[in-house]
C-alpha cells in the first residue's frame, strides 16, 4: 500500500488508550479499548468503566 503525505488517518488517538473495565456479568476486571469493549473471560459486552 502506498500513501502520499503521511500514513492512514486513525482518528482520535485518545480513543485508542486502554481503560480499566469491570464485567457486570462475571465480575472480571480487564483493560479494554474502543467504543464497545468485550470481556475477555466471558465475551460479554455488559461492562462498565472502573
Secondary structure, 3 states (H helix, E strand, C coil): CCCCCCCCCCCCHHHHCCEEEEECCCCCEEEECCCCCCCCCCCCCCEEEC
